[in-house]
Amino acid sequence: MVSRTSTSTDTIDRFLTCELAGEIEFLTARARATGAARANKLLEPLGLKVRSYSVLSLSCSGLSPTQRELADFLSLDPSQIVPLVDQLETRGLVERRADPQDRRSKVIAGTPAGHELYRKARRATAQGESVALDQLSPAEQETLRQLLARIAFNP
């Protein structure tokens, strides 16, 4: 986990009164950056980062996503998905299969090794989430999750 020095705490405290510190877009961007850094640190021993973990998670979900669907859901350019899938495939964690709906397309599916690593990675990300949300009650955590989902998936 990223620890804050007294200097960084002083800097943060100094800027908390500025207008930017109350803007939703800034707050969500900062929360995302902080969360991604925390998750990357926790996932590092497993050879994953947030993006590769996200692809692995969706690949192990049973939803059989295509690379385009992965890109759309993760808000990434399709060209960013290809190397992520390639890396996971090289490690034997996912495989590309013919899409039963469209033989010209490939779906990405987790392998048994991928499912095993995903379970370990999910425990690590759950630990990071617990640390991040420890100042919120369970009800507040659920409210936050619902509000963020409404914002994130608003068409």
C-alpha positions as CSV (number, residue, x, y, z in Angstrom):
1,M,0.0,0.0,0.0
2,V,1.2,3.5,-0.7
3,S,2.1,5.3,2.5
4,R,2.0,9.0,2.8
5,T,4.9,10.9,4.4
6,S,4.2,13.9,6.6
7,T,5.3,16.1,3.7
8,S,2.7,14.7,1.4
9,T,0.1,14.8,4.1
10,D,0.9,18.5,4.7
11,T,0.6,19.1,1.0
12,I,-2.7,17.3,0.7
13,D,-4.1,19.1,3.7
14,R,-3.0,22.4,2.3
15,F,-4.9,21.9,-0.9
16,L,-8.1,20.4,0.5
17,T,-9.7,23.8,0.7
18,C,-9.3,24.7,-2.9
19,E,-12.2,24.5,-5.4
20,L,-10.6,21.6,-7.3
21,A,-10.7,19.3,-4.2
22,G,-14.5,19.4,-4.3
23,E,-15.0,18.7,-8.0
24,I,-16.5,15.3,-8.8
25,E,-14.4,14.7,-11.9
26,F,-11.2,15.4,-10.0
27,L,-12.3,13.3,-7.0
28,T,-13.2,10.3,-9.1
29,A,-9.9,10.6,-11.1
30,R,-7.9,10.9,-7.9
31,A,-9.8,7.9,-6.3
32,R,-9.2,5.9,-9.5
33,A,-5.4,6.7,-9.5
34,T,-5.1,5.9,-5.8
35,G,-7.0,2.7,-6.2
36,A,-5.2,1.6,-9.3
37,A,-1.8,2.2,-7.6
38,R,-2.9,0.2,-4.6
39,A,-4.3,-2.6,-6.7
40,N,-1.2,-2.7,-8.9
41,K,1.0,-3.1,-5.9
42,L,-1.2,-5.9,-4.5
43,L,-1.4,-7.7,-7.9
44,E,2.4,-7.3,-8.7
45,P,3.4,-10.6,-7.0
46,L,0.9,-12.4,-9.3
47,G,2.3,-10.8,-12.4
48,L,-0.8,-8.7,-13.0
49,K,-1.7,-5.1,-13.2
50,V,-5.2,-3.6,-13.0
51,R,-5.8,-3.8,-16.8
52,S,-4.6,-7.4,-17.2
53,Y,-6.5,-8.3,-14.0
54,S,-9.7,-6.8,-15.6
55,V,-9.3,-8.8,-18.8
56,L,-8.6,-12.0,-16.8
57,S,-11.6,-11.3,-14.6
58,L,-14.0,-10.9,-17.5
59,S,-12.4,-13.9,-19.3
60,C,-13.1,-16.0,-16.2
61,S,-16.7,-14.6,-15.8
62,G,-18.4,-17.2,-18.0
63,L,-19.7,-14.4,-20.3
64,S,-17.3,-15.3,-23.2
65,P,-16.4,-11.7,-24.1
66,T,-15.0,-10.8,-27.5
67,Q,-12.0,-8.5,-27.6
68,R,-14.2,-5.7,-28.8
69,E,-16.6,-6.3,-25.9
70,L,-13.6,-6.2,-23.5
71,A,-12.5,-2.9,-25.0
72,D,-16.0,-1.4,-24.8
73,F,-16.7,-2.5,-21.2
74,L,-13.2,-1.5,-20.0
75,S,-13.3,1.8,-21.9
76,L,-10.0,0.9,-23.7
77,D,-9.1,1.2,-27.3
78,P,-9.2,-2.2,-29.0
79,S,-5.5,-1.9,-29.8
80,Q,-4.9,-1.9,-26.0
81,I,-6.8,-5.1,-25.5
82,V,-4.8,-7.2,-28.0
83,P,-1.5,-7.1,-26.1
84,L,-3.2,-7.7,-22.8
85,V,-4.9,-10.8,-24.2
86,D,-1.6,-11.8,-25.8
87,Q,0.2,-11.6,-22.5
88,L,-2.4,-13.6,-20.7
89,E,-2.5,-16.1,-23.5
90,T,1.3,-16.5,-23.4
91,R,1.1,-17.3,-19.7
92,G,-1.6,-19.9,-20.4
93,L,-4.3,-18.0,-18.5
94,V,-6.7,-17.3,-21.3
95,E,-7.4,-18.7,-24.7
96,R,-9.1,-17.4,-27.8
97,R,-11.9,-19.5,-29.0
98,A,-14.2,-19.2,-32.0
99,D,-17.4,-17.3,-31.2
100,P,-20.4,-19.6,-31.6
101,Q,-22.5,-16.6,-32.6
102,D,-20.0,-15.4,-35.3
103,R,-17.2,-17.7,-36.5
104,R,-15.2,-14.7,-37.7
105,S,-14.9,-13.4,-34.2
106,K,-13.0,-14.8,-31.2
107,V,-14.1,-15.0,-27.6
108,I,-11.7,-14.9,-24.7
109,A,-12.0,-17.6,-22.1
110,G,-10.1,-18.3,-18.9
111,T,-8.2,-21.5,-18.7
112,P,-8.1,-23.6,-15.5
113,A,-4.8,-21.8,-14.6
114,G,-6.4,-18.5,-15.4
115,H,-9.3,-19.3,-13.1
116,E,-6.9,-20.2,-10.3
117,L,-4.9,-17.1,-10.7
118,Y,-8.1,-15.0,-10.9
119,R,-9.2,-16.3,-7.5
120,K,-5.9,-15.3,-5.9
121,A,-6.0,-11.9,-7.6
122,R,-9.6,-11.3,-6.5
123,R,-8.6,-11.9,-2.9
124,A,-5.8,-9.3,-3.4
125,T,-8.1,-6.7,-4.9
126,A,-10.7,-7.4,-2.2
127,Q,-8.1,-6.7,0.4
128,G,-7.2,-3.4,-1.3
129,E,-10.9,-2.4,-1.5
130,S,-11.3,-3.2,2.2
131,V,-8.4,-0.8,3.0
132,A,-9.7,1.9,0.7
133,L,-13.2,1.7,2.1
134,D,-12.5,1.1,5.8
135,Q,-13.8,4.5,6.8
136,L,-17.2,3.8,5.3
137,S,-19.9,1.7,6.9
138,P,-21.2,-1.3,4.9
139,A,-24.3,0.7,4.0
140,E,-22.2,3.6,2.8
141,Q,-20.0,1.2,0.8
142,E,-23.0,-0.2,-1.0
143,T,-24.4,3.3,-1.7
144,L,-21.0,4.3,-3.1
145,R,-20.9,1.2,-5.3
146,Q,-24.4,1.9,-6.6
147,L,-23.7,5.6,-7.3
148,L,-20.4,4.9,-9.1
149,A,-22.1,2.2,-11.2
150,R,-24.8,4.7,-12.2
151,I,-22.1,7.2,-13.2
152,A,-19.8,4.6,-14.9
153,F,-22.5,2.9,-16.9
154,N,-24.7,5.9,-17.8
155,P,-25.2,5.8,-21.6
